[in-house]
Amino acid sequence: MQIRTWLLVTIALCGWSSVQPQPASNDIVWVWWEGEKPAATNFPLRNPFEPANPQEASVLSEGNWIGVDGDYGGETKFLEYEVRVPQTAEYYFFARKFWKHGPFRWRFDNGEWQTCPREVGLLDQAPIRQFVEANWVSLGKVRLTAGTHRLRIELLQNGGAASFDAFLLTNRYIVPRGKLKPNEKYGLAMEGWFAFEPAPDPFRPSPIDLRSLNEKEAGENGWIVVRGGQFVHSKTGKPVRFWAVNAGPDLIRMDKASVDYLARYLAKYGVNMVRLHGGVWRSDNFREVDREYLDKVFYFIAAMKRQGIYSTLSIYFPLWIRLNPGDGFGDYNRQHPFSMPFFNEQFQEIYKGWWRVLMTTPNPYTGLALKDDPAVALVELVNEDSHFFWTFTPYRNIPAQQMEILEKQFGDWLTAKYGSLRAAFEAWGGSTVRGDDEAAGRAGFIGLWEMFNRRDKRAQDTAEFLAKNQRTFFEKMRQYLKRELGYKGLVQASNWVTADARILGPLDKWSNAVCDYMDRHGYYGGPHEGERASYSLSAGDRYDDACALMDVDGKALPLMDIQYNGLPSIISEVNWTPPNRFRADFPFLFATYGVLQGTDGVFFFALSGPWWQSVLSKFSIQTPVVMGQFPAAALVYRLGLVQEAPAVVVANLKMDDLFALKGAPLSQPMNLDELRARDIPPGQTAQVDQIQAIDPFAHLVGKVQMNFVQRETPSRLADLSRYIDRANGKVRSVTGELLWDYKNGLVTVNAPRAQGVSGFLQKAGTVTLRDMTIASPIEYGTILLVPLDGQPLRTSRKMLLQVMSEDNNYGWDAPGTGKREIKSLGTAPINVRRFSGTVTLTRPDARQLKVTPLDWNGYPAGKPTTGGRITLQPAVMYYLIER
């Protein structure tokens, strides 16, 4: 018998209590019970992590949970529950617990034991207080008959933290949402805001569903290759841009059902690439690949492939490893192996071993080794490390034993150049530094600050050696992957910045240009201060808002791209990080200016779960302001709804000049997040002349290209004064379709197939574009109109209007202006500032247009209207406009 009611059973120590059935949705049957109400347990009566105040209690189901900490005294801690199941079925089983603490095993009745390991994928996050949060995890599927079953949970540790809030069984996969039961919503909204709480998405046909943009299966049109300076499908020759996201190990470790849901969700919102960003080695032995995790990687790649989503592999970041004396690399004391892959052959063999296992082991879910799978399109060799960043500190970050290896390589290189090491020392003027040892054949290294400020002969030789040392590593590893392992995809070197963008930056990029495409990272936000500000939001932090639209004169934003040697260019990590209210321009800018500049991939950092976030985090993207704007933004970017510009700057950089530390006429942006900004030593900032020969606004006019050349080759520079109006604070693109008004904080796109505005809308008044006018009292936001049939907006028969303002946690409290203290982070749900205003379409047949408001999942909601004048509804993000 098909059940069409919501069923809820809660468990109490004294017996059963039931809640009245609620209206059904999609025939979902579910059972919920409280963690703190077991039928039997040896957990203590008092939970050491119990809520300390009403706000903390509000995060938990029924305001409490059960937990344990400390030494268990040899006891196996357990929980038992009597669970009444309404019908025989296969159920998805979820537990809401304290982060990754408390690995456990579980079984119903006398079934086989199942394990929830420590390294489990978290489906959401709900902070309770500092270092304490509740997270849903999926425990897989279990088949249960109708009736009562005994669930037993046993902790797999002898001591330490563990806590459980609630458990859930569902006969259909859903993403649990905090303390909410499947038929509940928070319904909490601040004055002037609405609560963003989408219903579970059944993935029915929807105007915002962009799954059809992807191939039926990633790779069906061949490998991604480079032709004419861009990515194309090898079989068809069709160009492709990647609208992409980042996924870390927590996402990759999710259960199969959650990964499948995530893949479908991403495809719907226009994503066609995921960067898998995490190490593949065992936590207890970095020399060996973690085979259990490898299986998770394989399934993740296969699931994305089925939704037409390609994968990028990023498996090495020095911050993921800490070395100790017993590891065989010298006197490291829980330090990261900065620069080591570039020069240490022993470490290189370990590094190659990771790739060998990863790329050559058959994927059981596709039958292909990753090296043979065209869905694995891109490979990254090193994440965020360089000889030219502040972490290159001889004898501090790099111990003496490792420095001796590098110093010997430097000595050999100098001997080959000068004929002898003594001749090199003499050419440098005879002064010495630590590490100079002619008898041992070693030459020491001056610091980076000295290098780019002194720029004498020693500095020049040091810079040239370090650049060539890096380049040699990248070239060797590219050849290893492609020739020895047989990988048929594309390889990229690194993505990092340097201690000085103008002098050292070009040398670092030259070392990277030996690979197939170029990469970079960039973050933007206002000041954020606090003990954990580099990776989280905490009450007590101090911050200020910052608007990129008004913060561009004399500064380089992450969206400003440079194309080197005609290679494709991506930005594999980018975010406008919270806390900052001015983030609605973020997807809009990368969609429009990304196409203008010829950027080949934009990778938003980073995913936090299989669906929308319930609260903001430091690197939020699964929020209304960011992913909520993906539908229209992804269409602009992937379909090229604005024009790609010609090159307005072609700078030819002679290598002899770069090795002489003369620098480049225009710098690559250096946009660090707080995590890596901490690596800059106090006072160690560039003191060299930073005046650039080329106006940074060139990036907003058109393409900027740099080429590394061996002989003097004239550069080309367009007359930028035609497009840059500093008197009025405006920059116009060479295509005429984009206008950046940095004085008033407003960017407009006015193209035949994309029209809209982002910034301070109320201040702008009425904005008149080709086929529409926009008038909105929203202080700050983005409004964008795109065709869904690829036709010009003047004649399109199906269009999407997308609206966004600001988002924040419910109850966020940071009173005042300027740099101020966060009094409270607030709680779920995410709130969005209400919309208002009018959008008027001015095409001749405007009166005959049908306008249908869509809900947050993109399904019709509300009564359609006719006519070209659209009054924005307070909580409607999307409108379908048809003729």
N, C-alpha and C positions, 0 to 999 in steps of 0.2 A: 504494500500500500504506500503510495507516495505521500510523504508528509509535507504539508505546505504551511507549517506554522513554525515560528521561532520557539525553540524549547530551551529552557534554562534550568539546570539543577545545581544547587549549591550544597556543600557538605558542611555539617556542623558536628561537633564532638558528640552531641546528644542524639544525633540522628539526622533525618532529612528535613529540608525546608525547600519549598519550590516557589518559583515566581510564576505569575500568570503568563500564559503564552502570549507572544507579541506577533504582530503581522509579519508574514514571511517575505523574504526577498530572494528570488532565484532558488527557492527550495533548499536553502541552507539549513541544515540541522546542526546544532551546536550544544555543547555541554561545558559549563564553566564551574570551577570550584576554587575556593580560597586556599592558599598555601598555609595560612596560619590556623586552619581548622582541620588538622589531621585526625583520623580515627585512632592512630597510635603513633608514637614517636619517642625518641630519647633526646630530642633537641631541648635546650634549656627553656624554662618558662619565659624568661626575659630575653628578647632579641637584642644583641649588642648594637644592632643597626636600626633600632626602632626610630620612628620619626620624632624629632625634638620639638616640633611646633606644628600648628595647623597647616602651614604652607607645605611642609615636607610631607605631612600625612595626605595632603590632597593629591599627591603624585601616585599614591598606592591605592589599589583596589580595596575598598572598605576601610581605607586609612591605616592599614598595618600589614606586616608580613612576619614570617618566622625565620629565625636565623641562628647562627652559631659562629664562634670565633675562638681562637686560642688553641691550646692542646686538648685533644680529645681523650687523652688518657688511655689510649689503646682501644677505645670503643669504636665500633662502626656506627656512625650517625645515620639514622634512617627516618623516613616518613612513610606512613601508610594512609591511604584514602580509600573509602568506599565510593565507587563511581557508578551511578545509575545511567545506563545508556538507553535512549528511547527506541532505537531500531538497529537491526543488524546492518553493518556497513563497514567500509574501509574509511578510517578517520585520519585526518592530519592532526598531529599531536604537538602542542606548543606549551612551553613553560616560560613564565616571567620570573626572572631571577636576578641576582646581583652580578651584573657584568659577566666576566669570564670566571669569576671565583666559584669554587665548589664543583669541580667535575664530579659526575655521578653516573651510576648505572640505574636502569629502571626496567620494570616489567609489569605487565598485567597478569594477575593470577599466577599460573605456573609456566608462563611463556618464556621464551629465550630472553636472556638479559640483553639489553641494548645500552649503549654508552653515549653519554654526552661529555665529550672531552673538554679540557680547558680551552683549547683553541677552537672555539665554536663560533660560527657566524652569527652576529647580532643583527636582528631585524629592525631595531629601532633604538632610541636612547631617550631616557627620561631622567635627567639629573634630580637627585633628592637634596644633596648637599655636596660639598667638596669631596671628591673621590668616592662618592656613593651614588649609584644610579641603578635603576631597574631597566632590564632589557628583555625583550621577548627573544627566544630561540626556538627554532623548529627542531623537533625530535624525530621527524620522519612520519611514516604511516604505520598504523596498527589496525588490524581487523578485529572488531568486537561484535559480539552478538547482543541482541536486545536483552537488557537485564542489568544486574549489579555485578561489578568487577572490582577486584582488589588491586590497587596500584601500590607497588612498593618502590621506594627510591632509597638508594644507599650511596653515601658520599665515598669517593675514591681517594680520600686523603686522610692523613692522620691528625691534621690540625689546620687552622686557618679559616678564612672567611667563607661563608656560604649563606645565602638567604633566598627565600622563595615567596613570591607575592600571590601568584595565581597560575592556574592551568586551564587549558582550553582544548577541546576536541571539536573539529568541524568536518563535515562530510564533503566539503568543497574547499579548495585552497583559498584562503584570504590572508591578508597581511594584518596581524593584530595591531591595535592602536592603543598603546598605553594601558590605562586602567579601564578603557571602554570595552563593554561587551559588544558583540557584533550588531546589536540593534540600537546602540547608544551614540550620542554625540555630546561633546562638551557644551556647545552652545554658548561659549563665553566670548564676549567681544567688548573691547574698550569703546568708549564713546567716540563715534566718528569712524569706527573700524568694523569689519565683519570677520567672523570666524571662518577660516578656510578649512573645511572638513569634507573633502570629496567622499562620496560613497565608494565602496569597492568597485573597481572597474571591470565590467564583464567583457570589455573589448568588443563591443558591437560596432558596426560601421559608424563612423563619425567624421565630420568635416575636418577635424584636427588630427585624424589618424594618418600619419605619414609613412606607415609601413610599406606602402606601394612604391615609395622612392627607393627602397632597398631592393637588391636582387632577391629572388626567391630563396637563394642560399648564397651566402658570401663566398665569392670566388668562382661563381658559375661563369663569369665573363673573363676568367683567367686571372693570372697574377697581376698585382699592382706593380707597374713599372714606371720608369721615368722617360718621358719623351717631351722634347721642347720645353724643358724646365718645369714640367708639371706631372702630377700623378695621372696615369691613364690605365684602363683595363687592357691587358695584353691582347685579348681576343678581338675586342671591338675598336680599340683605340680611343674610346670615349673618355674624356677627362672626368676626374672625380675629386671633389673636395670632401674632407672628413669633418663632420660636426660630431664631436667626440666627447667622451667622459673618462674619468679615471676610476678604477676599482682597486682597492687594496685587498690584502689577504682576508680580512673579515668578511668582505662581500664574496670573495671567491670560495670561502669555506662554507657558505650557506648550503642548506640542503637543496636537492635537485629541484623540488617544486618552487622554492623561492628564487632560484637562479632562472628557471623558466619564466616565472612571472616578471622578474626584472628585465629579461631580454625582450619580452613582448612590450612592456612598458616603455623601454628605451626606443624601440623601433617606432612605437606610436608617436613619440615626441621628436622624431627626426634624426635620431642618433644612428650613425653607420660605422662607428669605430669605438672600441673600448681599449684603453691602455691598462693592462694588467701590471700593477706596480707593487712588487713585493719579492723578497728573496725566496729561493726555492730550497735552501739548505735546512738541515735539521737544527732545531734549537739547541741541542746538546753537542753538535758536531758540525761545524760549518763546512767541513771538507766533504760531506756527503749530502746528497739530495734527499729531501723528505718525501718518501714514496707515497705516503698517505695524502700529503698536500698536492703532490703531482697529479694524483687522480682527480682531485678537486679542480685543478687547473685545466685538465683535459676536459672535464665535463663542462666547465664554464665556457671554454672556447667553443665546444660543440653546440651548446645552447645558443650562444650569440650567433654562431654561423647559421643556425636554422632560421634566425630572424633577419638574415642579411647583414649582420653586423660583423665587421672585421676586427681583428685583434692586433694590438701592439704589445710586445713583450719588453718589460723593463724589470730586470731581475737583480741589478746590483746598484747599491747606494751605500757609501761607506758608513753612514749613520746607522745602518742595520747590523753592523758587526762591531763588537768590542774585543780587542785582543789583550791577552795577558801573557806574562813571561813564559808560561807553560805551553803556549801555542806555537813556539818555535820561530818567532819573528823578532826576537830581541826584547828589550825592556819596555814593552808596552804595559801600561797599567790601566786596564779598562779604557783604552783609547781606540779611536776609530782609525782604520787604515787609509788615511788620506794619501792620495798620490801613489800608493803602493802598486796598484795594477800597472802603472805606466813603466815601472822599472824593475820590479821584483819577479824574476822568472818562476820562482817557487809558487808565489801567489798566482801568477798567470796560469800555471798548470791546474791549480784548484779551480780557478775561474773557468777555464776551458772545460773542466770536468762537469760543472753545472750545465753548461750549454750542451755538451755531448749527450747527457742523459735526457735533458729536456727536449732536445730537438730530434733525437733518433729513436726514442721509445715510442712504439705505436700507441696512438690514442685509441683506447678501446671503444670510444663513443663515435668515432668516425672511421676507424680502420686505417687512418693515415698517421704517419709520423709528422710532427709539426713542420719539419723541414720540407715536407711534400704537400702541405696543405695551403692552398692559396688564400684561405681565410686568415692565415697568420701572415699579415701583409708587411708588418714593420717590426724591426728589432732594434733596441737601443743598447749600446754597449756600456755606458757609464752614466749614472744619474748624478748631477750636481757635484762634480769634482773636477779640479783642474790644478795644474802646477801654478796657475796664475791667480788663484783665489787666496784669500787671507789665511786659509787653513794650511797653506804651504809654509810651515814654520820649522826650519831645520832644527833638530835637537829638542824640539818641544812636542809638536804633534807627530814628528817623525823622529824616532829614537836614533841614537848614534849608530847602532848596527845597520839600520836601513840607510842612514845617510852615507855610510861608508860605501855601500853598493852604488848609490847614485853618484857619489863623488868620484868613484873609480870610472864610471861610465862617462862622466864629464871630463875627467882627465884624459881618457882615451880619445874622446872627441877633440879636445884641444890639441893633443899631440898630433892627430891627423891633420888639423888645420894649420898649426904653427911649426910643425916639425919636431917639437919637443914641448914638454910641460914647462920647462924653464923659460923657453922663448915666450910662451903665453904669459907667464907671470911678469916677465920683463916688459912685454907690450902693455901690460896693465899698470905699469909704474912701480912695481915692486912691493906695494902694500899687501898685507896678508889678512885673511880672515880664518876663523875656525874651519878646519877641514882641509886647508891647504897642506899637502904633504907630498913634496916632489918625489921622495924616495919610494913612497907607496903608490905613486901614480895617481894621486887624488887631488881634486880641486874643490874648494869649498864654495858655498853659496851665500851671496849677500841677500838681504831681505827684499821683499817686493817693493816696499816703500822706497828704499834706496835705489832700487832698479829703475823705477819710472820717474824718480826725481833727479838722480845723478845722470843717468843716460850716458855715462862714459863708456870706454871700450870694454871694461869688465862687465858692466851692466848689459851692454849689447850682446856680448858673447853668451852671457848667462841666459838671456831671454831667447836667443836663437837656439841654444841647446835644449832648453826646456820645451820650446815649441816643437822642435824636431823629435824629441823624445816622446812626446804625446802622440804626434802624428804617426810615428813608427808603430806604436802600440795599436792605434786605431786601424791602421792599414793591415797589420798582422792579424788582428782579430776579425776584421771583415773577411779576409782571405780564409781564415780558419772556418768561419761559419759557411761561407759560400763554396769554397773549394773542397775543404776536407770533409765537412759535414754534409755538403750538398744542398744547403738552404737556397731556395729559389726566390726568396723575397728580398726586401730592401733593408739595408743596414745603416744606422745612424750612429754617430760617434758619441756626443754628449750634448749638454744643453745649458751649460753653466755660464755665469758671469765671471768677471775678473776684478782684481783690486783696482784697476783703472781702465775704464771703458775705451778711452781714446788711444792710449799707448799700448796697453797689453791686450785689450779686447780683440783687435784684428789678428794678432798672433794666435790667440786661442781659436778663433774662428778658422784661420788657415789650417790649423791642425785638425779641425773637424771636417774640413772640406774634402778630405780624402775619401769620405764615405758617400752614400747615395743621396742623402737629403740633409737639411739643416734643421736644428731644433733650438728652442729657447724656452725659458720660463718667465713668468711675470705676475706680480700681485700688486693690487692697488687698494689703499684704504687710508683712513686718517690715523693719527697717533693712537696707539693702544698700549697701555702700560699695565703690567701685573706680573706676578711670579710665573704664571702659566699662559701669558698672553700670546706666546708663540704658537700655541696649539689649542687653546680653549678659551671660553668665556667664563669669567668668574665674578661674583659679587665682590665689590671692593676694587676692581680694576678701574682705571681711569682711561677715558678715550675722548675723541672728538670726531665729528662727522667730516667728510671730505667729498667734494663733488668733482669727479674727473673732468666734467665739461667746463669747469672754471679753473682747472688746475693744470693747464696744459702749456701756457706760455713759458718758455724757458725750461720746461720739464719734458721728459720722455715717458709717455705712458706705455704700458705693456703691449697695447695693440699696434704700436709703431714697428713695422717689420722692415727688415733689410734682406734682400736676396743676394746670396753670395755665389759667385761663379755660375750663375744660371741654374742653381739647384733648387728643387722644391723646398719650401720653408713651412714649418709647423711651429705651434706653441703648445707643447705637450702638458703644460700646467698653467692655468690662469684662473684667477678669481678676484673679484671685488669683495674682500673679506669683511664680514661683520666684526665688531659692531660699527655700523655705518648706515644711516638711513638712505643715503643716495646711491642705490645700486641698480635702479631700474633701467639705467642707460647701458648696463653691462652687456647683455646679449645683443641689444640693438647695435651697439658700436662694433662689436666683433663681426656681426653679420654683414653690415654695410661696408665698413672700412676694410674688413677682411677680404671681401671681393675686390674692392678698389685696388688694394695693394698686391693682390695676387697671392695672399696667404693660402696655403694648401691644406691646413688642418688646424682646428681650434679645439683643444681638449680641456673641458671644464673640470676643475679639481675641487671636490671629489665626491663620489657617491657615498652615501651613509647607510643605505638599506635597499630593500627591493621596491620601495614605493616612496611616497611623499614623506618628508620629515614632519614630526609633530612639534618640534621646537628648533630654533636656530642653533647652529653650532659655528665654530670658527671658520670652517670651510664649507658652509652651506651652499649647495646648488639645487637640492631637491625641494625647492621652495617656490611659492608663487612668483616671486620677483625674478628668479633665474629660470628654472625649468618650466615654469608656467608661461614664459615667453618663448619657449622653444618652437612651438608650431610655426608662427609667422617668421621668426628669425631664421630657423633652419631652412625654410623655403627660400628666403632671400639669399642665404649663403650657398646652399647646395645647388639651386637652380640658376644662380647668377642673375637675380632680378634687378641688380644694378650693374653698371658697366665696370669691367676691369680696366684700369687706367694704363696708359703707356708709361714707360720709365721717364720720370722727370729729373732723375739724378742717376748718372752712370759714373761711378768713381772707380778708376783703375789704380789699384794700390801696388806700387812696385815693391817686390819682396825685399830688396836691399834696403829700401827706406824703412820698411817695417822692422827689419832686424836692427836697423840703426836707431830704433825707438823714436821715429818721427811721427808715428801715429796716423790716424785716419781723419779725414775732414768732417766726419759725422759719426757719432757714437751709437752703438747698439744700446737700447735701454737697459738700465740696471735696476730692476724692480724686485727687491727682495721681500720675502715674508719675514715676520719677526724671528722665526726659528733660525734662519741663516744669517740674518743681520747681526745676531749676537756673535758671529765669528769675526767681525771686524774689530781689531784691537782699538782701544781708546786712543784717539788722536791720530790714528793711522789712516787718514784719508788723503786723497790725491791733492798735491800742492802744485802740480804742473799747470801750465797755461791751459785752461779749459775752453778757450774761445774756439768755436768751431766754424770752419769756413762755409759750411752749408747749413742753412736754416733748418732746425728740427721740424718746422711746420711742413717741410717737403713731404713728410709721410702722409699728411692730410690732403695733399694735392694729388699725389700719384705714387707710382712705384719708385722705390729707391733700391738701386743695385750697386753692389761692390764686387769687383773682380780682382783676384790676385794675379799679378802679371810679373814676368821676369825682366821686361825692358820697358822703357818709358813709353807710355801709351796715353794719348790725350783723354781726359775725362769729358763728360758732357753734362751740362746743367741747363735746364730750361729756365726761362725768365720767370722766376717764382713771384716776382713783385706783382704780376698780373693777377695772382690768386690769393696773396697774403695781404690783408689790410689791417695793419696793426693799429692804425688810428682809430678804427671802429671795432677792433677786436674780432675780426672775422677771417676765416680761411675757407676758400671755395675749392672744390676738387676740380681737376682739369677736365673731368667729364661733365661738369656743370650740374651733377645730380645730388651732390652732398654739400651742405653748408654748415660750418661749425662756428657758432657765435659764442666765443669763450668769454666775452665781456658780460653777456646776459645768461650764460649757461643754457644754451639751446642748440641742438643739432637737428637739421631737417634732411630728410631724404625725399627727393622730388623727381622720381623716375617714372617712365611710362608704366612699369609693372611693380613698383613699390613706392608708397608714399606714407609719410608719417613724421612724427616729431618726438623728441626726447629731451627732457630737461624741465625747466621752471615754466610750466604751462600757464599758470595764472598770470605771471609777469609778462608772458609773451602776448597775451590777448588773443585776437583772432589770427590764426596762421592760415594763409591761403596757399594752396598747392595746385598742381595741374588739374586735378579732378575732384578735389575735396577742400573743404575748409574745416578747421578744428578750433573750437573755442571751449576752454575748460577752466574752471576755477580751482582744479587740483593744483596744489602748490608745486608739486614735482611728480613727474611720471612719464610714461611712454604710451603713445598711440600709434598703431601701425596697421596699414591696409595692404593686403597682398591678394593676387588672384589665386584661385585654386585650380584653374584650368590653364594656367600659363599664358593667358592672353593679356594685352594691355588693359589697365583698369578702366579705360574709357569704354571698352567693348566687352569686357569679361562677363560671363554669365554666371560665375560662381566665385565669390570672394570671401575672405576672412578678415574681419576687423578685430584687432586684439588690443586690450587696454590693461595698463598696469600702473601702480602707484608705489607704495612702500609696504614692507612687511616687517613684523616683529612678533615676539612672544607676547601672549596675553599677560598683562600685569607687569611688563617691563617697566622699570623705574630707574631713571637716571636724570633727576631734575636739574634744571639750569641749562646754560648754553656754554659753548667753548669746551675746554677740557674739563670733564666732570666725572664724578664717581658713579659707578653702577651700584645702586642700592639693592636692586633685586633683578634677577634674570627673568622673572616671571615663569610661567608654566605653559603647557599646551592649552589650547591649540594656537598655531600661528595665526595672527590677525593681519588683515590687509586694510590699509586706509581706503575708505569708501570712494567710489568713482562718481564723477558728475561732469556735466558739460554736454556739448552737442558736436556731432560730426555730420557735415552736410556734403553729400555727393552732388557734384555739379554737372555730371554728364547729361546729355540731352534726354535720356529716358529715365531719369532719376525717379520720377513719380511712379514708375511701373515696377520698381525694385521691391522685392520681398525681403524683409529683415527678420531673422529668427534668432532670439537669444539662446545661447547654449549654456549648459551647466559646466561645472569645473572639470568634468571628464569629456566635455565636448559633445554632449547629447542635447537635443532640443529641450528647452525648458522655458515655458511661458508662451504667451500668445504672440504669434508673428504680427508684424505691422507692415505697412506699405509706405513707399515714399523714400526720398533721398535724405530726409532729415532724421537722424538717429539721436534720440536722447539717451545718454549713457545711464544705465541703471546702476544703483549703488554697489551691487555685488556681482555683476556680470563681466567676465573677463573676455568672452568671445561672442561674436555675432556672425552668423552665416547670412550673406547677402546674395540673393539670386535674382536672375531675370527670367 
